[in-house]
Amino acid sequence: MEQMRADRFLTALGYGSRSEAKKIIREGRLLKNGLPVKRPEERIAPETDRVELDGAAVRFEPMEYWVLNKPAGILCATEDRYRETVISYMGLKRRGMVPCGRLDLDTEGLLLVTDDGQLVHRLLAPGRHVDKRYEVSYSGELPPDAAERFDQGIILEDGTRCMPAELEEPGNPAILRIQEGKFHQVKRMFRALGTTVTHLKRLSMGPLYLDSLNLRDGEFRRLTESEVQMLREFTEGKREETGSRKMNTPGAGNGTESCEPELPDINRFRAFLFDFDGTLVDSMWMWGAIDEAYLRRFGITDFSAENLSSKIVGMSLPECAEYFRKEFHIPAEPAEMIRDWEEMTVEKYRREVPLKPGARHFLDVIKGRGEKTAITSSNSPRMIRAAADSLGISEKIDLIITADEVASGKPDPAIYIEAAKRLGVAPEDCLVFEDIPEGILAGKRAGMTVVAVKDDFSAGQEAEKKALAGYMIGSYEELL
């Protein structure tokens, strides 16, 4: 393993932000081979140096792998404003740790949590055909041809056809095996058959089986070295398959070289939907400074910009205004606050915000083919139009729709569903571009294909973004 800066070593292990790590070093609390580390840029060799923090040995591992028998009521997310997440429940501090797949709030069972982004992608990508088995309790009666309908691919209430699944045991509870993970998929599949799921528990994922992990409800532990090796060998034996929708038999594909999925063919899509900040334009850098300047108007300086950003990500402007009023007791009406924010940002958009790499050429290509385009953002229309006008892309955008025009902001899929409706395009014919997990979830839940866009602001979430979307680009040129 390569040597690491001392401050990066601490942040990677979850000991606060880079500034907090530098403070730890200044205070002499970090020792390397018995001597205090004096500078943040001092190098640490994780495999050979003996490192201590506050007198306790600190061991760095390239990747961590944990497994949880998830109880109901714990949210499958890295952080949340209101509910306990699997990360906080397990007390994990290391940066980049993400749940492998998102079990619903009331769903229980097997959950892998890791910072190995490649492994997460290999387990979640539908084209890799990784089995996930669920115990399903339900009310009502399954039709006599339920097994055949699962095998043919259930058609959900919105017309989406699922990949073939196997009803291993048709009783109640039933055992169902699937190879994809659409939003509320198992519940929606059973609903399409005239029943209602009352309890759902994941029993296995790939080679991991809950009953062999010896975890009681709510218990968690690190995977052993042999379990990690088994998981790696399993995922490296899986490859993307696009020609067949049939279920794999156990062991199928083992020994085949692994490969990253090819980016989606843009010729398959009729509409292209772009989030704005951090996705179409490189603007995420300015929001922290604007928030700080706005709060300073009211004499408020004691807050963490990083923490504030994580709290309001994905919110619409009215939702942000309400949060500021409650959290900071701002004596202003939401409409007034939004006007102030617009005034502060429009000038920056006009003078300082560039397009993301390759975005102009990509827009030229798809509009030259006559395809439809939309911006789907939590921002305000006035801000978006100011930036689009200054960048000369207004004529390339057919629709601007913002979160305050729909019921709620991302990760709710409402904004993408409404955009497809207004464009007159089916969700499966839409390609979405997003830079944060909440937006990726919104697009996926709308039944669309999503490409994650790299952005410095969300660099720490790249593993989660790639796992959720399945595709990631640094430049739009990669799709041409």
N, C-alpha and C positions, 0 to 999 in steps of 0.2 A: 504494500500500500504506500502511496506517495505521502511525503510529509505534508502537514497542514499548518496554517497559521494558528496561533494559540487561540485567538478570538473566534475563528471559524470552528475550531475543535470544540469549544464550549457551546456555541450556538447550535452546532449540529447535534449535540447531545441534549439540547433543550434547556440549557441554562441561561434563558433570557435572550434579549436582542443583542445585536453586535455592540451597542453602547453599554449594555449591562455587563457583557462579557469583558469589555475593556475596563470597567470599574472593578470587577473581580480581580483582574490582573494588576491594576494600580494598587489595590489594597494588599497585594502579596499573598493572596489566598490560594493561588495555583502554583504547584510545585512540579518541576520536571527533574527527575533523577535526584530528588532531595533538595534542589535549589529553587528559589522563587523565579517564576517567569517574569521578566522585567518589562517586556514590550509586547503589544498585541501581535506584531508581525513576526515574533520569534517562532521558529518552526518546531513542531512536535512530530515525532515518528510514532504513530499509534501502535505499531507492532513491536517496537523495541524499547521505547522510552517508558519509564515508570512515572506515572502521572497521579498526583493527588490533589484533591480539592477540599479545603477545610479539614485536612487530616485524613480523609477517606480516599481509598484507591478509586481511580476512575478508569474504566476500560472502554475503549472505543471498538465497535464492530462495524464492518462495512454496511451490513444490513441486519435488521431485526425482524423476527417472525414470531407473532403471538397468535394464539387461538383462544376464542371466547365462546362459552355456551351462553349466548345472549339471552337475557331475560326480557320480558315485555316492558315497555316504558322507557327504554334506552334508545336514543336516536343514533342511527348510523350516519354520523357526520364527524368532521374534525372539530367543529365548534358550533355553538348555537347560543342565541341570546337568552332563551327561556328554558330549554330542557337540558338534562344531562346527556352527554354524548358518550359513545363507547370509548373515546380517547380519555375524557375526564373520568369516566367510571373506572377505567383500568389504571388511571394515574400515569399515563405515558407522557413523557416530556420531550422525547426525541423529535426533532423536526422531520416533516415528510411522512409521518406515520398516517396511513389511511386505511379505512375498512375496505376489504376486497368484496365489492358488491354492497348494495344497500338493502338490508332487510327493513321492512316496514316497522313503524314504532311498536305495533302490537305483535310482531312476528318474533319468534324465539329461535334458538338453535345455533348451529355452527357458523362462526364468523372468523375469518382470517384477517389479521391486522398487521401490516408490514410497511416498510418504506422501499421495498423492492418493486419499483414501478414496472419493469419489464415483466416480472412474474405476474403482477396484478393484471396487466394487459392480456397476457397469455391465458389467464384463467377466465377473463370476462368477455373477450372478443367472441361474438356468436359464431364466426367462421372457424373457430378452433374446436367447436363441438365438445366443450367440457360439460360433463354431467353434473347436475345439481338435483338432489332428491329431497322431496318435502313430504312431511306427514300432514295431511289435510283433513280437518274435521269440518263438517258442513251440515246445514239444514236443508231439507228437501230431498228429492230423489234424483239420482243421475239417470239419464235415459239409457235404455238397453244397449244402444250403439255408442256409448260414451268412449269406450276404448278405441273403437275405429275412428271416431271423430278426433280424438287426441292424436292418433297416429297420422291422420291426414292433415292436421294443422288446424287448430281451432280458429274460427273467425270471430274477433272481438266485436263489441257493440258499435265501435266506430268504423268497422270494415277492415281493420288490420288483421292480416292472416299471420298466425304464429307459426314458428317452425314446428315440425312434428314432435310430439311428446309421447311418453309411454306411461300408461296407467298400470303400474306394476301390481298394485293390489287395489281392487275396486270397492273395497268395503268402506266403512265409516268408523274410524278414519281411513282414508285412502292413502296410498303411496304413489306420488307422481314424480316422474323424472323428466326434466326439461334441459335445454342446452342454450338458453338465452335468458335475458333478464329485463324485459320491458317493465314499465311502470305498473306496479300492482298486478303483475302478469297472472300469477296463480289465481288470485281472487277474481280477476276479470275472466279468466278461462272458465272457471266454475260457474260464474254468473251467466256466461254465454250458454251454459248447459242447464240453466234454470235453477241453480242452487246458490246458496250463500255461504261463504267460508266463515266459520265461527272461531277457528283456531288454526294457526299455521306454524310449523316448526321445520327448519332446515336440518336434514339428517346427514347430508354429505355434500362435498364439493370436490370433484376430481378424486384424488386418492385419499382425501381426508374424510374419515367417518367419525361422527360424534360418539358412537358407542365404544369405539376403540381408543378414544382420547382420554377417557376416564375423567370427564368433567361433569360435576353436578350443575344444576341450574345456577347461572350467575358466576361460575368459576372460570378462571382463565389462567393460562401459563404460557411460557415460551415453548416453541417447538424444539425438540431435541435435534442434534446434528443429523442423526439418521433420518428423522422426519423431514427436515429441510432438504436433505439430499434426495429423498424419495420424491418430494414435491418438485424439485428442479428437474429431475430426470423425467418425470411425468410431463411437465409443461414443455420441455425441450423436445419431447416426442410428438407434440401436437403441432399441426401446421394448419394454415388457413385453407379452407376448402370452399370454393364458390360454386362448384358444379353440382353438388348434391345437397339435398335438404334432409336426408334420412338420418336416423339416429345412429351413432357409432355403437359397435359392439365393444365390450370390455377389452381394453388393450389395443384397439385399432389405432394405427398411426404410430405406434412405438417404434423408435429407431429412425424415424424420418427427421431430416434436418429441420430445425425451427427457422422461421423467417418472419420479418415484420410485415404487416399487411400493407399492400399497395394502397396509395391514396385513392379516394373515390374518383371515378371517371366523371368529370363535370358534364360530359355529353349526356349523362343519364337524367339530368335535372332540368326543370323548367323555370325554377325560381331560386334566387340566391338571397338569403336573409343574413344581414350583418348586425351584430351588436356594434356599438359605436366606440366608446372609450376603451382603449387597449386592444381593440379588435380591428377596426377599420382605420382609426387614427391613433397616433402614439401620444396619448394625453393623460394617462393615469398618473404620471409624475406630478401633475399640477394640483391635484385635488387635496392632498394633505396640506399644502401651503395655503390654499384657499380656506379650508376649514380652520386652520390655525389663525389666519388673519381675521376671519369673521368672529371667532370666539374672543379674540383679543379686543375687539370693539366693546365687548361687555366686561372687560377686565378678567376674563377667564384664561388662565395660563397653566393651571395644574391639571393636565390630562395627557394621556398617551396617544399621540397621533396614530401609531400603529394599531393600538387597540380600538380606537374610534373607527378607523377604516374597516377593520374586520367586523365591527358591529353593524355598519350601515351598508355593506356591500350588497348590491342587488336591489336595494330599496328604491322606490320612486321618490321624486323630490318631495311630494306631500308627506310621504312616510318619513323621510329624513327630517323634514321640518318638525313633525310631531315628536320624533325622537329627541331632537335638539331641545325642544321646549321642555320635555319631561326630564331629560337627563341633566341639562345645564340651566334650566329655569330661565330660558330666554324670554324676555318680556316683549314679544312681537307676535303678530298673527302669521300663520303659515304663508299666506299670499305675499305678505311683506318680506318675509325671509327669502322666499323663492325669487322675488324681484331683485333683492340684494345680491343673491348668488349669481343670478343671470348677468347682472352688471359687472360683477367681478370676473366672470369667466369668458364672456363674449369677446373681450379684447384679447385675452390670451389665445382663444381659438383663432382669431383673425390674424394674429401676428406670430405665434410661437408653436403652433401644433402642426406637425407634418403627418402625411399619410403613412401607414405601415408599409414596410418593404413590399414592392410588387403590386400593391393594391390598385394603383392607377391603370397599369397595364392589364390587370385582371378584369377590371370594370370595362375597359375598352373592348376586350375580347368578348365578354359575355353579352354586352349591349350590342356589339356588332353582329352577334348572332340573333338578336331580337329577344333575348331572355328577360324575365322580369326580375326586379331588384327591390329590396326594402331594407330600411334601417329599423331595427327593433331595439329600443334603448330605454333605460331608466332615466335618461336625461330629459331636458325640456326641449320641445320643438324649436324654440327660438335659438337655443344654444347650438343645436345640431345644424339648423339652416345657416347660421352664421359661419360655422366651420366649413360646411359643404360649399357655400358660396365662395369663401376665400380660397379654398383648395381647388375650385373649378370642377366639382363633381356633381353639382346639383342636378344637371340634366341627365346624369347616369343613374339617378335614383327615382324609382317609380312611386315609392310609398315611404313615408316616415310615420311610424307608430310608436308611441311612448307608453310607459307603464301606467301613467295616470288616466289612460283611455280604457284600461281593462280593470278587472276586479282586483288584482293584486300583482305585485312584482315577482320577478324570478326568485326561486325556482318553479313557481307556478307556470304552467305552459300556456296560460291564457293569451299572452302577447303573441306567441307564435301561431297559435290556432287562429287568432283574429287576423294576423297578417296573411296567412294562407287563404283565408276566406275572402279578404278584400282583393287579393291578387287573382282569385279564381283558380287556385292551384291546389291539388291534393297534397296533404302533408308528406306523403312518401316521395313526392316529386320536388321537395324543397331541400336545399343544402344550406345548413346553418353554420355560421362562423361565430365563435365565442372565445373569450379569454379567461373566464372564471368558472369554477365548478357549478355555481348556482345557475349560470346561464346555460351551461352544457346540459344540466339536468332538465331545464325548461324545454330545450329543443328536443331532447330525447323523449321526454314525456309527451310531447306533441306528436310523436311518431315520425320525426324527421331524422335525416342523417346529419351528424354534427362533426365539424372539424375544429379542434382546439388550436388557438393561435398563441404562439409564444409571446410573452410580454414580461419585461423586467419586474413590473409591479407584482406579478403572481408567480415569479420564478420558483418560489418555495413550494408551489402547488403543482408543479409540472407532472409529477408522477400520478397524482390524483386526476388531473385534467386528461392526461393521455389514457389512463385506465377507463375513465368515464366515456370519453368520446371515441376512443379507438384509433383516432388519427390526430396528428399534430403537425403544424407547419411553422417555419420561421419566416417564410416569405410566400406570398401568393404566387410567385413564379413557379413554385414547386408543383402547382396544379396544372400548369400549362404545357 
